[in-house]
Amino acid sequence: MTRFFPKETLSWEKASVRGGTVMDKCTIWEGDYDTRSAFFRMPKGMRIPRHNHPKWVQVMVVEGEMEVESDEAGKVRIGAGGCYFVETGDTHLETATQDTIVLVTQGEDRPSFLNE
């Protein structure tokens, strides 16, 4: 079934992410096809501490700007309309340099969903 998510009807909830950071999250898809996808809102200055993921992650900056820091690339800024892809195990940290909305799509990394 096709699902539609007009901006004005998005449903936001508080979610704890890597390092205990609490963000606003709007789930788009989760728990099937070994993939999940959600919008996240990050106010200017919000930082997600250094971390990595057991599976790939793709981040599309919908509004605002992110600074992504990794050992390999150093600090890179990605603005609205740009995206970045994080390979399995790559350690990085992320900071919103403006009020930002991102769309995160990733390989599912929670065993409770993988076993359903």
C-alpha positions as CSV (number, residue, x, y, z in Angstrom):
1,M,0.0,0.0,0.0
2,T,1.3,3.4,-0.9
3,R,1.6,5.8,2.0
4,F,1.7,9.6,1.8
5,F,3.3,12.0,4.3
6,P,2.4,15.6,3.6
7,K,4.5,17.9,5.8
8,E,1.5,19.5,7.5
9,T,0.3,16.1,8.7
10,L,3.5,14.6,10.1
11,S,3.2,13.2,13.6
12,W,6.2,13.9,15.8
13,E,7.3,12.1,19.0
14,K,10.3,12.3,21.3
15,A,12.9,9.7,20.7
16,S,16.2,8.9,22.4
17,V,19.0,8.3,19.8
18,R,22.7,7.5,20.0
19,G,24.4,8.8,23.1
20,G,21.0,9.6,24.8
21,T,20.2,12.7,22.7
22,V,16.5,13.3,22.6
23,M,15.1,14.4,19.3
24,D,11.7,14.9,17.6
25,K,11.1,11.9,15.3
26,C,8.4,11.2,12.7
27,T,8.6,7.5,11.7
28,I,7.9,6.8,8.0
29,W,8.8,3.1,7.8
30,E,10.0,0.7,10.4
31,G,10.2,-3.0,11.0
32,D,10.1,-4.7,7.6
33,Y,12.3,-5.2,4.6
34,D,15.4,-4.8,6.9
35,T,15.0,-1.0,6.5
36,R,13.7,1.9,8.6
37,S,13.1,5.5,7.7
38,A,12.2,8.6,9.7
39,F,12.4,12.4,9.8
40,F,14.3,14.0,12.7
41,R,14.2,17.6,13.8
42,M,17.4,19.0,15.3
43,P,17.6,22.6,16.7
44,K,20.7,24.6,15.9
45,G,23.6,23.4,18.1
46,M,22.2,19.9,18.8
47,R,24.9,17.4,18.6
48,I,24.8,13.6,18.3
49,P,28.0,12.4,20.0
50,R,30.6,10.2,18.3
51,H,29.0,6.9,17.3
52,N,28.8,4.2,14.6
53,H,26.1,1.9,13.3
54,P,26.0,-1.8,12.8
55,K,24.4,-1.3,9.3
56,W,24.5,1.5,6.7
57,V,22.8,4.9,7.2
58,Q,21.8,7.5,4.6
59,V,20.9,11.0,5.8
60,M,19.1,13.5,3.5
61,V,19.1,17.1,4.8
62,V,15.6,18.4,4.1
63,E,15.9,21.8,5.8
64,G,18.9,23.5,7.5
65,E,22.5,22.3,7.6
66,M,24.5,19.6,9.3
67,E,28.2,19.3,10.1
68,V,29.4,15.7,10.0
69,E,32.8,14.9,11.4
70,S,34.6,11.6,10.8
71,D,38.2,10.4,11.1
72,E,38.4,9.9,7.3
73,A,36.8,13.0,6.0
74,G,37.3,15.5,8.9
75,K,34.4,18.1,9.1
76,V,32.0,18.3,6.2
77,R,28.9,20.6,6.0
78,I,25.8,19.3,4.2
79,G,23.0,21.8,3.4
80,A,19.4,21.4,2.4
81,G,19.1,19.1,-0.6
82,G,22.3,17.3,0.1
83,C,22.9,13.9,1.7
84,Y,25.6,11.7,3.2
85,F,26.0,7.9,3.4
86,V,27.7,6.2,6.4
87,E,29.1,2.8,5.9
88,T,28.8,0.1,8.6
89,G,31.0,0.8,11.5
90,D,32.2,4.3,10.4
91,T,32.6,6.4,13.5
92,H,31.2,10.0,13.1
93,L,29.5,12.8,15.0
94,E,26.8,15.1,13.8
95,T,25.9,18.7,14.7
96,A,23.1,20.9,13.4
97,T,24.6,24.2,12.4
98,Q,21.0,25.6,11.8
99,D,17.6,24.4,12.8
100,T,17.5,21.3,10.7
101,I,15.2,18.5,9.5
102,V,16.8,15.3,8.2
103,L,15.4,12.1,6.6
104,V,17.3,9.1,7.9
105,T,17.0,5.8,6.0
106,Q,19.0,2.8,7.3
107,G,19.4,-0.9,7.5
108,E,17.4,-2.1,10.5
109,D,19.7,-2.6,13.5
110,R,17.4,-3.7,16.2
111,P,17.0,-7.4,16.7
112,S,13.4,-7.1,17.9
113,F,12.4,-6.0,14.4
114,L,14.7,-8.5,12.6
115,N,13.0,-11.5,14.3
116,E,9.4,-10.6,13.5
